[in-house]
Amino acid sequence: MTARRFLLLAALLLPVTPALAADGSSTTGSIDLTLLLAPPPVAGSPAALGDLQAVLAAQAARTAAEDQAARADSDRSVFRFADVLGPKLAPATLPRTTAFFKRVAQYDKAAVKAAKSWWRHPRPGEVSDQVHPLSVEKPGDWSYPSGHATFGYTTAVLLADMLPEKRVAIFDRAALYAQHRVVMGVHFPSDVEAGRIAGTVIAAQLLRDPLWHADFVAARDELRKSLALKPAIDG
């Protein structure tokens, strides 16, 4: 069984809970990540100490160029993938793609916020004064799992399904996007890994959810046309 089929099969086991939005329309309930992710490393444990050392090592090694790239990746946007998909990935010419991934970002944020509030895992700068983060995060915005990493991998899975020809480059870019959170000094590697798992599971659910299908297809077809790729064949 391929990894993709395994993930989609796993997603079939997850409940999709329809809910009513404020206007009475049907929406998809958020995934409960606290039931799917392992807890973050316990303070003072070897895993937690290893996490901190990894952040400090990334901090010591970062260059001015990496600082700049990591700061730029603080933008939670599908258009951060333009450096591997090309300059035609631009919001001005892709309204359906823009709207779809904004919706994805909102969905991701809700799921991650609930998990962060459950575990209340401190960020690296709160654990050690040796950490000098490149940005100041909002008070009460906890560390585990990483919301940016979650969004990066949710986006990567969806983009790779839309653009299978670009799959390798897309996932490589998602990995860098997520790693930049460690470079920034605002997340531990365990936060990023949890985000990778969370994003993959969330995307697998969205791919099978009929409430998302029409928007997904509209974004996919618009994006493939913009990138001068052959129309997708639904099967």
Backbone torsions as a table, in degrees:
resi	resn	phi	psi	omega
1	MET	NA	130.2	179.7
2	THR	-70.8	161.3	179.5
3	ALA	-61.3	-39.7	-179.9
4	ARG	-62.0	-45.7	-179.8
5	ARG	-65.9	-36.7	177.9
6	PHE	-62.2	-44.1	-179.0
7	LEU	-65.7	-41.1	179.1
8	LEU	-67.4	-37.1	176.3
9	LEU	-64.6	-42.1	177.5
10	ALA	-61.4	-39.0	-179.3
11	ALA	-65.2	-30.3	178.5
12	LEU	-63.4	-22.4	179.3
13	LEU	-83.4	-8.9	-178.5
14	LEU	-89.1	138.1	178.8
15	PRO	-72.7	136.0	171.3
16	VAL	-106.6	110.0	-173.0
17	THR	-100.3	104.5	177.6
18	PRO	-64.7	142.1	177.5
19	ALA	-134.3	169.2	178.2
20	LEU	-102.9	128.2	175.0
21	ALA	-76.4	176.6	-177.1
22	ALA	-60.3	-30.6	-179.0
23	ASP	-89.0	4.4	178.0
24	GLY	89.4	-2.7	179.5
25	SER	-77.9	161.4	-178.0
26	SER	-82.9	137.0	176.2
27	THR	-131.5	171.7	178.9
28	THR	-98.9	128.6	178.4
29	GLY	-67.9	152.1	-179.3
30	SER	-70.0	150.1	172.7
31	ILE	-72.7	139.7	176.0
32	ASP	-88.3	97.6	-176.9
33	LEU	-68.4	-20.9	179.2
34	THR	-67.2	-18.8	177.5
35	LEU	-91.7	-10.7	-173.7
36	LEU	-111.5	-27.4	-176.6
37	LEU	-101.4	147.2	170.8
38	ALA	-67.9	152.9	176.2
39	PRO	-63.5	156.8	177.1
40	PRO	-67.6	162.7	179.4
41	PRO	-57.0	141.8	179.4
42	VAL	-73.8	137.7	179.9
43	ALA	-53.2	132.4	178.8
44	GLY	84.2	-7.0	179.7
45	SER	-76.7	161.0	176.7
46	PRO	-55.6	-37.1	179.6
47	ALA	-65.2	-41.6	179.1
48	ALA	-66.7	-40.5	178.1
49	LEU	-65.3	-38.4	176.5
50	GLY	-64.8	-39.3	175.9
51	ASP	-57.6	-48.1	-178.7
52	LEU	-64.0	-42.0	179.6
53	GLN	-62.9	-35.7	178.6
54	ALA	-65.9	-38.9	177.6
55	VAL	-65.9	-43.9	-179.5
56	LEU	-65.2	-37.4	178.3
57	ALA	-66.0	-42.0	178.0
58	ALA	-64.2	-38.4	178.5
59	GLN	-64.1	-42.7	-179.1
60	ALA	-68.0	-30.0	-174.5
61	ALA	-92.5	-13.8	-171.6
62	ARG	-68.3	141.6	179.4
63	THR	-103.3	171.7	177.6
64	ALA	-61.0	-38.1	178.8
65	ALA	-66.0	-40.5	178.4
66	GLU	-67.7	-38.2	175.2
67	ASP	-55.8	-48.4	-177.5
68	GLN	-63.6	-44.0	-179.4
69	ALA	-65.7	-40.4	-179.9
70	ALA	-66.2	-41.9	178.0
71	ARG	-62.1	-41.7	-179.8
72	ALA	-62.8	-35.0	-179.7
73	ASP	-77.3	2.0	171.8
74	SER	-68.2	-18.4	177.1
75	ASP	-72.3	118.1	-178.3
76	ARG	-88.0	84.6	-172.5
77	SER	-147.9	142.4	175.7
78	VAL	-61.3	-23.2	-175.8
79	PHE	-75.9	-4.1	169.8
80	ARG	-69.1	-14.1	178.0
81	PHE	-86.5	3.7	-178.0
82	ALA	-63.7	-26.4	-178.3
83	ASP	-71.7	-12.4	173.2
84	VAL	-113.2	-16.2	-179.9
85	LEU	-105.0	-12.6	175.3
86	GLY	103.9	163.6	-174.9
87	PRO	-66.6	-14.6	178.0
88	LYS	-72.2	-11.7	172.9
89	LEU	-80.3	85.8	-174.5
90	ALA	-140.4	139.0	-175.4
91	PRO	-62.1	-30.9	-175.9
92	ALA	-62.3	-29.7	-176.0
93	THR	-110.0	2.4	-176.1
94	LEU	-131.4	67.2	-176.9
95	PRO	-64.7	-37.4	-179.7
96	ARG	-71.0	-39.8	177.5
97	THR	-64.4	-43.9	178.8
98	THR	-59.0	-48.5	-178.0
99	ALA	-64.8	-40.6	-178.5
100	PHE	-62.8	-48.2	-176.0
101	PHE	-76.5	-20.8	169.4
102	LYS	-66.9	-39.1	176.4
103	ARG	-64.6	-41.2	176.7
104	VAL	-59.9	-44.9	-178.7
105	ALA	-61.0	-40.2	179.1
106	GLN	-66.3	-40.9	179.6
107	TYR	-65.2	-47.2	177.2
108	ASP	-55.8	-47.2	-174.5
109	LYS	-60.7	-39.9	179.8
110	ALA	-64.6	-44.1	-179.5
111	ALA	-65.9	-42.7	-178.1
112	VAL	-70.0	-39.5	-179.3
113	LYS	-59.1	-42.6	179.5
114	ALA	-63.2	-41.0	180.0
115	ALA	-68.6	-42.1	178.4
116	LYS	-60.8	-42.5	-179.3
117	SER	-67.4	-28.0	179.4
118	TRP	-71.6	-47.2	-175.1
119	TRP	-88.9	-29.8	177.6
120	ARG	49.7	49.3	-178.0
121	HIS	-84.8	124.9	-176.3
122	PRO	-68.9	152.5	177.6
123	ARG	-77.8	163.2	-176.4
124	PRO	-53.6	-41.3	-179.0
125	GLY	-66.5	-20.1	176.6
126	GLU	-86.8	-19.7	-179.3
127	VAL	-85.5	-36.8	-176.5
128	SER	-144.4	135.2	176.8
129	ASP	-78.4	-0.3	173.0
130	GLN	-78.0	-15.4	-180.0
131	VAL	-86.4	128.9	179.7
132	HIS	-120.0	86.9	-176.3
133	PRO	-66.0	154.1	-179.4
134	LEU	-87.2	-3.2	177.4
135	SER	-148.8	158.4	177.0
136	VAL	-102.6	119.0	-178.8
137	GLU	-84.8	161.0	-179.1
138	LYS	-65.1	141.3	176.6
139	PRO	-57.8	136.9	179.1
140	GLY	79.3	3.2	175.8
141	ASP	-93.0	96.6	-170.1
142	TRP	-73.1	176.5	-167.3
143	SER	-92.5	-31.3	-168.5
144	TYR	-117.3	124.8	-4.6
145	PRO	-84.6	169.8	178.2
146	SER	-72.4	122.6	177.8
147	GLY	-68.8	-37.0	178.2
148	HIS	-65.8	-43.9	178.5
149	ALA	-63.2	-40.3	177.2
150	THR	-59.0	-49.5	179.8
151	PHE	-63.0	-40.9	-179.8
152	GLY	-59.0	-42.7	-177.9
153	TYR	-81.6	-32.8	171.9
154	THR	-59.1	-47.4	179.7
155	THR	-62.1	-41.8	-178.6
156	ALA	-62.9	-44.2	-179.9
157	VAL	-62.9	-44.2	-179.6
158	LEU	-66.9	-44.7	177.8
159	LEU	-62.1	-41.1	-179.4
160	ALA	-65.3	-30.9	175.8
161	ASP	-72.7	-35.3	177.0
162	MET	-72.3	-37.1	-172.5
163	LEU	-129.2	66.8	-176.1
164	PRO	-58.6	-23.6	178.0
165	GLU	-64.4	-23.2	-175.0
166	LYS	-107.2	14.4	-170.0
167	ARG	-55.6	-47.9	-176.3
168	VAL	-62.1	-48.7	-179.2
169	ALA	-63.1	-38.1	-179.5
170	ILE	-63.7	-46.7	-178.1
171	PHE	-71.7	-33.2	174.4
172	ASP	-62.6	-41.0	179.6
173	ARG	-67.2	-38.5	178.0
174	ALA	-62.7	-39.7	179.1
175	ALA	-63.4	-41.3	178.4
176	LEU	-68.1	-42.4	178.3
177	TYR	-56.1	-44.2	179.7
178	ALA	-70.0	-43.5	-179.3
179	GLN	-62.1	-28.6	179.0
180	HIS	-62.5	-20.2	176.7
181	ARG	-70.3	-32.1	175.0
182	VAL	-74.1	-42.9	176.9
183	VAL	-57.4	-38.8	178.6
184	MET	-66.6	-19.3	-177.0
185	GLY	78.2	18.9	-177.6
186	VAL	-108.6	-5.7	178.7
187	HIS	-145.0	152.1	172.5
188	PHE	-87.5	158.7	174.3
189	PRO	-56.2	-35.1	179.0
190	SER	-65.2	-32.7	175.7
191	ASP	-63.7	-43.3	-178.1
192	VAL	-67.5	-42.2	178.7
193	GLU	-63.8	-41.0	176.5
194	ALA	-62.7	-37.5	176.5
195	GLY	-64.4	-37.5	177.3
196	ARG	-61.2	-45.5	179.5
197	ILE	-66.1	-46.5	-178.6
198	ALA	-60.3	-46.0	-178.7
199	GLY	-63.7	-38.2	179.4
200	THR	-65.4	-44.7	179.9
201	VAL	-66.6	-43.4	179.2
202	ILE	-60.8	-46.4	-179.7
203	ALA	-62.5	-40.2	179.1
204	ALA	-61.2	-38.3	177.6
205	GLN	-67.0	-45.1	-177.7
206	LEU	-63.1	-34.2	179.9
207	LEU	-65.2	-25.0	-178.9
208	ARG	-104.5	-1.3	-174.4
209	ASP	-87.2	118.0	-178.6
210	PRO	-62.4	-23.0	179.3
211	LEU	-71.7	-14.5	179.3
212	TRP	-108.5	-10.7	-168.2
213	HIS	-61.9	-47.7	-175.5
214	ALA	-62.9	-42.1	179.1
215	ASP	-67.3	-37.0	178.1
216	PHE	-62.8	-48.1	-178.2
217	VAL	-63.6	-41.2	179.5
218	ALA	-62.5	-43.4	178.9
219	ALA	-66.8	-44.0	179.8
220	ARG	-59.2	-48.3	-176.8
221	ASP	-66.4	-39.3	177.4
222	GLU	-63.7	-43.6	-177.5
223	LEU	-68.1	-43.3	179.7
224	ARG	-63.7	-38.9	178.0
225	LYS	-65.5	-42.5	-179.7
226	SER	-63.2	-36.4	-178.8
227	LEU	-89.1	8.7	177.8
228	ALA	58.9	41.1	176.6
229	LEU	-102.9	155.7	178.9
230	LYS	-61.3	146.6	177.3
231	PRO	-57.7	145.0	178.9
232	ALA	-69.7	149.2	176.3
233	ILE	-109.5	112.0	178.9
234	ASP	-78.7	135.6	-179.5
235	GLY	-141.1	NA	NA
